[in-house]
Amino acid sequence: MKAMEHSFQVVDRRRLHGGSRPDLMPEPEPTPSPGSYLLEKMRAYKIVLAQRGVTPSVKAVCRLVRDFYALPENGAGGNLHIVLDDGNVGFGSVEFCRREAAEAGDEVGTVLAELLLLMKESARHKVYSTWYKRTGGDDGTGGDEA
């Protein structure tokens, strides 16, 4: 019998796993940011409000605030800290936070501030006091960090 000849090619593993041969390993799909779903939810809510000609409800905004705090960078209220954590709910404070969020590229914070600006000051105060009572004034965990 005739001996079979085998040829082996040494393959650089880096090339197989996303290196210089993109045809072998496609680039992974970009992972959406944690706030992308919340951002879309807020934008849709703003559209519904505009279509109905109504202002945001305290209950709905409290839910959005809860979700906002759940984002990794917003444990202390993020760019809306002086409104959400400190209770400065006047128009000027909320507008200041909206501008700060916009300049920082914080789309979620910007849209949340825009929703707060659609509310009367008394309703914004209810959002703050509801959130404060619910969390004990901390990041939503109900206790101090040790």
C-alpha positions as CSV (number, residue, x, y, z in Angstrom):
1,M,0.0,0.0,0.0
2,K,1.0,3.5,-0.7
3,A,1.5,5.7,2.3
4,M,-0.9,8.7,2.4
5,E,0.6,12.1,2.6
6,H,-0.9,14.6,4.8
7,S,-0.2,18.3,4.8
8,F,-0.9,20.4,7.9
9,Q,-1.0,24.1,8.0
10,V,-0.1,25.9,11.1
11,V,-2.9,28.4,11.8
12,D,-2.4,31.4,14.0
13,R,-5.4,31.3,16.5
14,R,-5.6,35.1,16.6
15,R,-6.5,35.1,13.0
16,L,-9.4,32.7,13.7
17,H,-10.8,34.8,16.5
18,G,-11.4,38.1,15.0
19,G,-7.9,39.0,14.0
20,S,-6.9,39.9,10.4
21,R,-9.4,37.5,8.8
22,P,-12.8,39.0,9.3
23,D,-14.3,36.4,6.8
24,L,-13.5,33.6,9.3
25,M,-15.0,35.3,12.4
26,P,-17.6,38.0,11.8
27,E,-17.5,41.0,14.1
28,P,-19.8,40.6,17.0
29,E,-23.0,42.7,17.0
30,P,-22.6,45.8,19.1
31,T,-24.1,45.4,22.5
32,P,-26.7,48.0,23.3
33,S,-25.9,50.2,26.2
34,P,-27.8,49.5,29.4
35,G,-29.8,52.8,29.0
36,S,-30.8,52.3,25.4
37,Y,-34.1,50.5,26.3
38,L,-34.9,53.1,28.9
39,L,-34.1,55.9,26.4
40,E,-36.5,54.4,23.8
41,K,-39.2,54.0,26.5
42,M,-38.9,57.6,27.6
43,R,-39.0,58.9,24.0
44,A,-42.1,56.8,23.3
45,Y,-43.7,58.2,26.4
46,K,-43.0,61.7,25.3
47,I,-44.6,61.1,21.9
48,V,-47.7,59.7,23.6
49,L,-47.9,62.7,25.9
50,A,-47.6,65.1,23.0
51,Q,-50.3,63.2,21.0
52,R,-52.7,63.3,24.0
53,G,-51.8,66.8,25.1
54,V,-51.2,65.8,28.7
55,T,-48.4,66.1,31.2
56,P,-46.4,63.2,32.6
57,S,-47.9,61.4,35.5
58,V,-46.1,61.3,38.8
59,K,-46.4,57.5,38.9
60,A,-44.9,57.0,35.4
61,V,-42.0,59.4,36.1
62,C,-41.3,57.7,39.4
63,R,-40.9,54.4,37.5
64,L,-38.5,56.1,35.0
65,V,-36.5,57.6,37.9
66,R,-36.2,54.1,39.4
67,D,-34.9,52.7,36.1
68,F,-32.6,55.8,35.7
69,Y,-31.0,55.0,39.1
70,A,-30.5,51.4,38.1
71,L,-28.1,52.4,35.3
72,P,-24.5,51.9,36.4
73,E,-23.4,55.5,36.2
74,N,-26.5,56.9,38.0
75,G,-26.4,55.6,41.5
76,A,-26.4,59.1,43.0
77,G,-28.8,60.6,40.4
78,G,-26.2,61.1,37.7
79,N,-26.5,64.4,35.9
80,L,-29.8,65.0,37.6
81,H,-28.4,64.7,41.1
82,I,-29.4,68.1,42.3
83,V,-33.0,67.4,41.3
84,L,-33.5,63.7,42.1
85,D,-31.2,63.5,45.2
86,D,-31.3,67.0,46.6
87,G,-34.9,67.9,45.8
88,N,-34.2,71.1,43.9
89,V,-37.2,70.8,41.6
90,G,-37.6,74.3,40.4
91,F,-37.5,75.0,36.7
92,G,-34.1,76.5,36.8
93,S,-32.5,73.5,38.5
94,V,-34.1,71.0,36.2
95,E,-33.1,73.1,33.1
96,F,-29.5,73.3,34.5
97,C,-29.5,69.5,34.9
98,R,-30.9,69.0,31.4
99,R,-28.1,71.2,29.9
100,E,-25.5,69.4,31.9
101,A,-26.8,66.0,30.8
102,A,-26.9,67.1,27.1
103,E,-23.3,68.5,27.3
104,A,-22.2,65.2,28.9
105,G,-23.8,63.1,26.2
106,D,-26.2,61.6,28.7
107,E,-29.3,61.1,26.4
108,V,-31.3,59.3,29.1
109,G,-30.7,62.0,31.6
110,T,-31.5,64.7,29.0
111,V,-34.9,63.1,28.1
112,L,-35.7,62.5,31.8
113,A,-35.1,66.1,32.5
114,E,-37.3,67.1,29.5
115,L,-40.1,65.0,31.0
116,L,-39.6,66.6,34.4
117,L,-39.8,70.0,32.7
118,L,-43.2,69.1,31.2
119,M,-44.6,68.7,34.8
120,K,-45.7,71.4,37.2
121,E,-43.3,72.1,40.0
122,S,-45.7,70.6,42.5
123,A,-45.7,67.4,40.5
124,R,-41.9,67.4,40.3
125,H,-41.8,67.7,44.1
126,K,-44.2,64.7,44.4
127,V,-41.8,62.7,42.2
128,Y,-38.9,63.7,44.5
129,S,-40.7,63.0,47.7
130,T,-42.1,59.7,46.5
131,W,-38.6,58.6,45.4
132,Y,-37.1,59.9,48.6
133,K,-39.6,58.1,50.9
134,R,-39.3,54.9,48.8
135,T,-35.5,54.7,49.0
136,G,-34.7,56.5,52.2
137,G,-32.8,59.1,50.2
138,D,-30.1,56.7,49.0
139,D,-29.4,55.0,45.7
140,G,-32.4,52.8,45.9
141,T,-31.0,50.0,48.0
142,G,-32.7,51.2,51.2
143,G,-29.6,51.4,53.3
144,D,-26.2,53.1,53.6
145,E,-23.2,51.8,51.9
146,A,-20.6,50.5,54.3
